[in-house]
């Protein structure tokens, strides 16, 4: 049974300009649900967009998975008046309905997890519904505009713990069988199943206030899931960690970076204590590649924009845990990993947003012994774990 996920994205957005590409916890908004879809039971995920920049980003950044592809959608179905159903029809006709289950995922619901997606798929595969959607059980009291209570008796006001509440559509996940969609041309139809998600997932991002609330919820969730254990791996950013962030350019492009020899010795000593080092940077730099070769660091990932998703792929492939990871970064593109790694460290001259969320703010600046200080911390911490 072929299960296809569809993430429709529009270039234009009146409420928040450039919303889908804008950084939320250091990652483009749409990549939050994309990453969860990749690690779900979906067989393929299609990012369906009129934005060629997003297509280029998907094609360059997700080569590590065969599940994802980006497809250009029709401009007529990417305007303000086009319905989601028209997009689903366009996509389905484009691929000649080559799926058994179609799963619509909304980028404006970044709190969606792979478990929510899997539960929605199970509603069709195991519970035999024709379609399903995600809902939230809310305990709000609802009134009509003419002043009448819709879901409770004002003279017998229930306590929250005694109140069943209402199930409200949260707009995150919709799934349907091919047969049901062909018959109804609607995202849900026939015998419809409901999949509950946490109440905070009711937030969709339509305003700047929504953005701030959801971003904080995401960071809080990442931090709640983390647990600090013995450190077996150290993951390092490059610019602003190995270096002070300065890059020298000549007419041929990047020409020089400055590295601290003490950091190199610190990493050598760290490896002698059984801690493996990984390097992950958004830059595609031959200088960095040569420096890491000199330091005998084998796991080097260059040109990585979505460090959060790639690190999860590495952990899954190698059966490792984030709780055994120390992560060191300095800027917003490191923020998701800073919030979720077992230990997160940052140089003293890092950006303020990263310093606000890191576990350890080092006394040394980047390119001036910060990595050496981090290595010494890890060695001492691991020794305490054995005592």
PANU-192127 format. One record per residue (C-alpha): x, y, z. Coordinates in Angstrom, 2 decimals. Each point is the difference from the previous one (the first is absolute). Example, Ala and Ser with C-alpha at 12.3 -4.5 7.8 and 13.67 -1.06 7.14 Angstrom:
BEGIN
{X 12.30&Y -4.50&Z 7.80}
{X 1.37&Y 3.44&Z -0.66}
//
This chain:
BEGIN
{X 0.00&Y 0.00&Z 0.00}
{X 1.68&Y 3.20&Z -1.23}
{X -0.23&Y 2.87&Z 2.47}
{X 0.77&Y 3.44&Z -1.44}
{X 0.41&Y 3.16&Z 2.04}
{X -0.65&Y 3.40&Z -1.56}
{X 1.25&Y 3.31&Z 1.43}
{X -1.48&Y 2.86&Z -2.07}
{X 1.88&Y 3.30&Z 0.25}
{X -0.71&Y 3.40&Z -1.52}
{X 2.64&Y 2.60&Z -0.75}
{X -2.33&Y 2.85&Z 0.87}
{X -1.27&Y 0.64&Z 3.52}
{X -1.84&Y 3.13&Z 1.04}
{X -0.10&Y -0.65&Z 3.74}
{X 3.72&Y -0.74&Z 0.45}
{X 2.30&Y 0.80&Z -2.92}
{X 2.08&Y -2.97&Z -1.15}
{X -1.55&Y -2.13&Z 2.73}
{X 0.91&Y -3.46&Z -1.27}
{X 3.72&Y 0.82&Z -0.35}
{X 0.27&Y 2.15&Z 3.10}
{X 2.14&Y -1.42&Z 2.80}
{X -1.86&Y -1.49&Z 2.96}
{X 2.44&Y -1.19&Z 2.69}
{X 2.65&Y 0.41&Z -2.68}
{X -1.71&Y -2.16&Z -2.66}
{X -2.26&Y 0.90&Z -2.92}
{X -3.57&Y -0.38&Z 1.21}
{X -0.98&Y -2.72&Z -2.48}
{X 2.94&Y -2.22&Z 1.01}
{X -1.53&Y -0.72&Z 3.41}
{X -2.85&Y -2.04&Z -1.44}
{X 2.20&Y -1.27&Z -2.85}
{X 2.49&Y -1.53&Z 2.45}
{X -2.80&Y -1.74&Z 1.93}
{X -1.48&Y -1.31&Z -3.25}
{X 3.37&Y -1.47&Z -1.00}
{X 0.18&Y -2.01&Z 3.24}
{X -3.65&Y -1.08&Z -0.20}
{X -1.48&Y -3.04&Z -1.75}
{X -0.65&Y 1.98&Z -3.17}
{X 1.62&Y -1.52&Z -3.09}
{X 0.60&Y 3.30&Z -1.76}
{X -0.39&Y 3.71&Z 0.75}
{X -0.58&Y 2.63&Z -2.67}
{X 0.63&Y 3.68&Z 0.67}
{X -2.44&Y 1.59&Z -2.45}
{X 0.85&Y 3.65&Z -0.55}
{X 0.21&Y 2.92&Z -2.40}
{X 3.19&Y 1.20&Z 1.73}
{X 3.10&Y -1.04&Z -1.94}
{X 2.25&Y 0.90&Z 2.94}
{X -1.76&Y -2.60&Z 2.13}
{X 0.33&Y -2.55&Z -2.79}
{X 3.75&Y 0.67&Z -0.17}
{X 0.28&Y -0.25&Z 3.78}
{X -1.79&Y -3.35&Z 0.13}
{X 2.02&Y -1.42&Z -2.89}
{X 3.33&Y 1.03&Z 1.53}
{X -0.65&Y -0.68&Z 3.68}
{X -1.88&Y -3.31&Z 0.09}
{X 2.13&Y -2.19&Z -2.22}
{X 0.52&Y -2.25&Z 3.02}
{X -3.54&Y -1.34&Z -0.37}
{X -1.76&Y -1.45&Z -3.03}
{X -3.42&Y 0.80&Z 1.46}
{X -0.05&Y 3.72&Z -0.81}
{X -0.44&Y 1.90&Z -3.25}
{X -1.11&Y 3.50&Z -0.93}
{X -2.48&Y 0.64&Z -2.82}
{X -1.00&Y 3.29&Z -1.62}
{X -3.70&Y 0.76&Z 0.36}
{X -2.27&Y 2.01&Z -2.28}
{X -0.03&Y 3.77&Z 0.61}
{X -3.82&Y 0.00&Z -0.23}
{X -0.21&Y -2.24&Z 3.05}
{X 2.53&Y 2.05&Z 1.95}
{X -2.01&Y 3.20&Z 0.37}
{X -2.02&Y 1.29&Z 2.95}
{X -3.31&Y -1.33&Z -1.29}
{X 1.02&Y -3.56&Z -0.91}
{X -1.34&Y -2.68&Z 2.30}
{X 2.09&Y -2.77&Z 1.50}
{X -2.28&Y -2.49&Z -1.75}
{X 0.93&Y 1.50&Z -3.37}
{X 3.67&Y -0.56&Z 0.86}
{X -0.70&Y -3.62&Z 0.97}
{X -1.82&Y -0.55&Z -3.29}
{X 2.81&Y 1.62&Z -2.01}
{X 2.61&Y -2.18&Z 1.69}
{X -2.06&Y -3.18&Z -0.30}
{X -0.67&Y 0.52&Z -3.68}
{X 3.66&Y 0.88&Z -0.60}
{X 1.12&Y -3.39&Z 1.35}
{X -3.10&Y -1.84&Z -1.34}
{X -1.14&Y -0.86&Z 3.54}
{X 3.07&Y -2.16&Z 0.58}
{X -0.59&Y -0.56&Z 3.70}
{X -2.21&Y -2.05&Z 2.28}
{X -0.07&Y 2.49&Z 2.87}
{X 0.50&Y 3.75&Z -0.37}
{X 1.17&Y 1.90&Z 3.09}
{X -0.34&Y 3.79&Z 0.01}
{X 2.46&Y 1.71&Z 2.37}
{X -0.12&Y 3.70&Z 0.85}
{X 3.27&Y 1.89&Z 0.41}
{X -1.77&Y 2.49&Z 2.26}
{X -0.37&Y -2.76&Z 2.60}
{X 3.66&Y -0.57&Z 0.98}
{X -0.95&Y -1.73&Z 3.27}
{X -1.08&Y -3.06&Z -2.03}
{X 2.12&Y -3.08&Z 0.79}
{X 0.64&Y -3.23&Z -1.89}
{X -2.18&Y -1.76&Z 2.60}
{X -2.96&Y 2.22&Z -0.92}
{X 0.54&Y -0.88&Z -3.66}
{X 0.27&Y -3.72&Z 0.75}
{X -3.16&Y 0.01&Z 2.13}
{X -1.86&Y 1.68&Z -2.85}
{X 1.23&Y -2.62&Z -2.46}
{X -0.97&Y -2.77&Z 2.43}
{X -3.57&Y 1.32&Z 0.10}
{X -0.30&Y -1.08&Z -3.63}
{X 2.29&Y -3.01&Z -0.09}
{X -1.02&Y -1.64&Z 3.27}
{X -3.29&Y 1.60&Z 1.05}
{X -1.40&Y -0.10&Z -3.55}
{X -1.17&Y 3.61&Z -0.21}
{X -0.32&Y 1.58&Z -3.43}
{X 1.75&Y 3.13&Z 1.21}
{X 1.22&Y 1.64&Z 3.20}
{X 1.03&Y 3.36&Z 1.39}
{X 1.77&Y 1.29&Z 3.10}
{X -1.96&Y 1.76&Z 2.73}
{X 0.56&Y 1.57&Z 3.40}
{X -2.14&Y -0.61&Z 3.06}
{X -0.59&Y 3.49&Z 1.35}
{X -1.83&Y 0.89&Z 3.19}
{X -1.08&Y 3.48&Z -0.99}
{X -3.61&Y 1.07&Z 0.43}
{X -1.48&Y 1.02&Z -3.34}
{X -2.64&Y 2.71&Z -0.56}
{X -1.99&Y 1.08&Z -3.02}
{X 0.08&Y 3.61&Z -1.15}
{X -3.53&Y 0.53&Z 1.36}
{X 1.12&Y -0.83&Z 3.54}
{X -0.99&Y -3.67&Z 0.31}
{X 2.30&Y -2.69&Z 1.46}
{X 0.64&Y -2.75&Z -2.54}
{X 1.67&Y -2.73&Z 2.00}
{X -1.01&Y 0.39&Z 3.68}
{X -2.74&Y 1.06&Z 2.38}
{X 0.77&Y 3.38&Z 1.59}
{X -2.09&Y -1.01&Z 3.06}
{X 1.95&Y -3.22&Z 0.41}
{X 3.52&Y 1.04&Z -0.90}
{X 2.20&Y -3.13&Z -0.03}
{X 3.43&Y -0.19&Z 1.56}
{X 2.80&Y -0.39&Z -2.54}
{X 0.77&Y -3.53&Z 1.18}
{X -3.65&Y -0.98&Z -0.50}
{X -0.36&Y 1.70&Z -3.39}
{X 0.52&Y -2.10&Z -3.12}
{X 0.59&Y 3.10&Z -2.09}
{X -0.07&Y 0.24&Z -3.77}
{X 2.05&Y -1.58&Z -2.76}
{X 1.30&Y 2.74&Z -2.28}
{X 1.74&Y -0.47&Z -3.34}
{X 3.59&Y 1.26&Z 0.33}
{X 0.88&Y 0.03&Z -3.71}
{X 3.17&Y -2.08&Z 0.37}
{X -0.52&Y -3.40&Z -1.68}
{X -2.65&Y -1.36&Z -2.37}
{X 0.08&Y -3.45&Z -1.57}
{X -2.28&Y -1.62&Z -2.55}
{X -0.13&Y -3.12&Z -2.12}
{X 0.28&Y 0.47&Z -3.74}
{X -3.50&Y -1.38&Z -0.49}
{X -1.55&Y 2.42&Z 2.49}
{X 1.77&Y 2.99&Z -1.53}
{X -0.94&Y -0.91&Z -3.56}
{X -3.64&Y -0.32&Z 1.07}
{X -0.23&Y 3.17&Z 2.07}
{X 2.85&Y 2.26&Z -1.23}
{X 0.30&Y 1.01&Z 3.66}
{X 2.85&Y -0.48&Z 2.47}
{X -2.25&Y -2.03&Z 2.33}
{X -3.14&Y -1.97&Z -0.85}
{X -1.81&Y -3.25&Z 0.63}
{X 0.56&Y -1.57&Z 3.41}
{X 2.25&Y 2.57&Z 1.69}
{X 2.39&Y -0.79&Z 2.87}
{X 1.26&Y 2.52&Z 2.55}
{X 3.57&Y 0.07&Z 1.30}
{X 0.67&Y 2.04&Z 3.14}
{X 3.01&Y 2.27&Z 0.30}
{X 1.13&Y 2.07&Z 3.03}
{X -1.95&Y 3.18&Z 0.68}
{X 2.94&Y 2.28&Z -0.84}
{X -0.08&Y -1.32&Z -3.58}
{X -3.15&Y 2.07&Z -0.53}
{X 2.27&Y 2.96&Z -0.79}
{X 0.41&Y 0.64&Z -3.72}
{X 2.34&Y 2.70&Z -1.21}
{X -2.02&Y 2.79&Z -1.51}
{X 1.34&Y 2.98&Z 1.97}
{X 3.26&Y 1.18&Z 1.54}
{X -1.42&Y -0.78&Z 3.44}
{X -0.71&Y -3.58&Z -1.08}
{X 3.58&Y -0.25&Z -1.23}
{X 1.48&Y 1.02&Z 3.35}
{X -2.25&Y -2.35&Z 1.97}
{X 0.65&Y -3.05&Z -2.19}
{X 3.75&Y 0.65&Z -0.09}
{X 0.11&Y 0.03&Z 3.79}
{X -2.11&Y -3.16&Z 0.16}
{X 2.40&Y -1.76&Z -2.36}
{X 3.04&Y 0.96&Z 2.06}
{X -1.72&Y -1.03&Z 3.23}
{X -0.89&Y -3.40&Z -1.48}
{X 3.57&Y -0.63&Z -1.15}
{X 1.37&Y 0.88&Z 3.42}
{X -2.50&Y -2.19&Z 1.84}
{X 1.02&Y -3.01&Z -2.08}
{X 3.72&Y 0.36&Z 0.69}
{X 1.86&Y -1.92&Z 2.69}
{X 3.70&Y 0.42&Z 0.73}
{X 1.95&Y -3.27&Z 0.05}
{X 3.60&Y -1.04&Z -0.57}
{X 1.32&Y 1.85&Z -3.05}
{X 1.12&Y -2.34&Z -2.76}
{X -0.08&Y 2.47&Z -2.91}
{X 0.78&Y 3.68&Z -0.49}
{X -1.58&Y 1.78&Z -2.97}
{X 1.62&Y 3.27&Z -1.06}
{X -0.95&Y 2.89&Z -2.24}
{X 2.95&Y 1.70&Z -1.77}
{X -0.34&Y 3.74&Z -0.60}
{X -0.46&Y 1.67&Z 3.37}
{X 1.21&Y -3.14&Z 1.82}
{X 3.31&Y -1.13&Z -1.54}
{X 0.49&Y 3.55&Z -1.34}
{X -0.98&Y 3.46&Z 1.20}
{X -2.40&Y 0.18&Z -2.93}
{X 2.30&Y 2.07&Z -2.18}
{X 0.40&Y -1.13&Z -3.61}
{X 2.60&Y 1.45&Z -2.36}
{X -0.94&Y 0.27&Z -3.68}
{X 2.05&Y 0.74&Z -3.07}
{X -1.13&Y 0.28&Z -3.62}
{X -0.26&Y -3.79&Z -0.20}
{X -2.23&Y -0.31&Z 3.08}
{X 0.77&Y -1.25&Z 3.51}
{X 3.75&Y 0.11&Z 0.58}
{X 0.69&Y -0.41&Z 3.74}
{X -1.38&Y -0.83&Z 3.43}
{X 1.80&Y 0.15&Z 3.33}
{X 0.02&Y -3.03&Z 2.34}
{X 1.33&Y -0.37&Z 3.55}
{X 2.62&Y -2.75&Z 0.45}
{X -1.12&Y -0.51&Z 3.62}
{X -3.41&Y -1.11&Z -1.25}
{X 1.64&Y -2.65&Z -2.16}
{X 1.95&Y -1.39&Z 2.95}
{X -3.14&Y 0.03&Z 2.14}
{X -1.85&Y -2.09&Z -2.58}
{X 2.88&Y -2.45&Z -0.23}
{X -0.03&Y -0.47&Z 3.79}
{X -3.81&Y -0.32&Z -0.06}
{X 0.17&Y -2.82&Z -2.53}
{X 2.56&Y -1.74&Z 2.20}
{X -2.71&Y 0.00&Z 2.67}
{X -2.38&Y -1.85&Z -2.34}
{X -2.13&Y 2.93&Z -1.19}
{X -0.69&Y 0.07&Z -3.73}
{X -0.01&Y 3.38&Z -1.76}
{X -2.34&Y 1.04&Z -2.81}
{X 0.13&Y 3.27&Z -1.91}
{X -3.09&Y 1.50&Z -1.63}
{X 0.05&Y 3.34&Z -1.81}
{X -2.28&Y 1.87&Z -2.39}
{X 3.01&Y 1.10&Z -2.07}
{X 1.43&Y -1.99&Z -2.91}
{X 3.63&Y 0.78&Z 0.70}
{X 3.13&Y -1.73&Z -1.29}
{X 2.00&Y 1.79&Z 2.71}
{X -2.18&Y -1.62&Z 2.66}
{X 0.28&Y -3.39&Z -1.68}
{X 3.81&Y 0.24&Z 0.02}
{X 0.12&Y 1.14&Z 3.63}
{X -2.22&Y -2.87&Z 1.15}
{X 2.15&Y -2.45&Z -1.96}
{X 3.05&Y 1.38&Z 1.82}
{X -1.82&Y -0.50&Z 3.32}
{X -0.89&Y -3.57&Z -1.06}
{X -3.73&Y 0.63&Z 0.43}
{X -1.74&Y -2.45&Z -2.30}
{X -3.65&Y 0.96&Z 0.49}
{X -0.15&Y 3.37&Z -1.77}
{X -3.25&Y 1.28&Z -1.54}
{X 0.35&Y 3.10&Z -2.19}
{X -2.73&Y 2.19&Z -1.50}
{X -2.65&Y -1.07&Z 2.52}
{X -2.84&Y 2.51&Z 0.41}
{X -2.32&Y -2.28&Z 1.98}
{X 2.38&Y -1.29&Z 2.70}
{X -2.89&Y -1.11&Z 2.20}
{X -1.42&Y -2.47&Z -2.53}
{X 3.38&Y -1.35&Z -1.11}
{X 1.12&Y -0.59&Z 3.58}
{X -3.19&Y -2.01&Z 0.62}
{X 0.78&Y -2.08&Z -3.10}
{X 3.52&Y -0.70&Z 1.26}
{X -1.32&Y -0.97&Z 3.44}
{X -2.56&Y -2.37&Z -1.49}
{X 2.45&Y -1.65&Z -2.39}
{X 2.59&Y -0.52&Z 2.73}
{X -2.45&Y -0.82&Z 2.79}
{X 1.21&Y 2.90&Z 2.14}
{X -1.82&Y 2.23&Z 2.48}
{X -0.15&Y 3.78&Z 0.17}
{X 0.41&Y -0.34&Z 3.75}
{X 3.59&Y -1.17&Z -0.56}
{X 0.74&Y 2.92&Z -2.31}
{X 1.72&Y 3.27&Z 0.77}
{X -0.67&Y 2.68&Z -2.59}
{X 1.95&Y 3.22&Z -0.43}
{X -1.28&Y 2.82&Z -2.19}
{X -0.24&Y 3.76&Z -0.02}
{X -2.87&Y 1.22&Z -2.20}
{X -3.70&Y -0.51&Z -0.73}
{X 0.53&Y -2.87&Z -2.46}
{X 1.38&Y -1.97&Z 2.97}
{X -2.90&Y 0.88&Z 2.29}
{X -2.15&Y -3.13&Z -0.43}
{X 2.97&Y -2.24&Z 0.81}
{X 1.04&Y 2.30&Z 2.84}
{X -3.45&Y -0.47&Z 1.54}
{X -0.11&Y -3.78&Z -0.43}
{X 3.50&Y -1.47&Z 0.49}
{X 0.82&Y -1.62&Z 3.33}
{X 2.52&Y 2.77&Z 0.59}
{X 0.23&Y 3.22&Z -2.01}
{X 2.96&Y 2.36&Z 0.13}
{X 0.68&Y 3.34&Z -1.62}
{X 2.98&Y 2.39&Z -0.19}
{X -0.07&Y 3.15&Z 2.09}
{X -0.38&Y 2.14&Z -3.13}
{X -2.93&Y -1.97&Z -1.43}
{X -3.24&Y 1.71&Z -1.01}
{X -2.25&Y 0.96&Z 2.88}
{X -2.84&Y -2.33&Z -0.99}
{X 2.31&Y -3.03&Z 0.13}
{X 1.54&Y 1.09&Z 3.32}
{X -3.51&Y 0.28&Z 1.38}
{X -0.77&Y -3.68&Z -0.68}
{X 3.38&Y -1.78&Z 0.29}
{X 0.78&Y -2.09&Z 3.09}
{X 3.58&Y 1.28&Z 0.23}
{X 1.31&Y 3.42&Z -1.01}
{X 3.75&Y -0.43&Z -0.26}
{X 2.40&Y 2.64&Z 1.31}
{X 2.07&Y -0.07&Z -3.22}
{X -0.97&Y 1.54&Z -3.32}
{X -0.26&Y -1.92&Z -3.25}
{X 3.35&Y -0.45&Z -1.74}
{X 1.70&Y 0.79&Z 3.29}
{X -0.08&Y -3.24&Z 1.96}
{X -3.76&Y -0.53&Z 0.38}
{X 0.13&Y -3.52&Z -1.43}
{X 2.93&Y -0.89&Z 2.28}
{X -2.05&Y 1.19&Z 2.98}
{X -2.98&Y -2.07&Z -1.17}
{X 2.20&Y -3.10&Z -0.33}
{X 1.28&Y 0.43&Z 3.55}
{X -3.55&Y 0.37&Z 1.30}
{X -1.09&Y -3.22&Z -1.75}
{X 2.95&Y -1.99&Z 1.35}
{X -0.67&Y 1.17&Z 3.56}
{X -3.74&Y -0.58&Z -0.34}
{X 0.46&Y -3.56&Z -1.26}
{X 2.38&Y -0.77&Z 2.86}
{X -2.66&Y 1.12&Z 2.48}
{X -2.49&Y -2.30&Z -1.73}
{X 2.26&Y -2.96&Z 0.83}
{X 0.50&Y 0.91&Z 3.66}
//
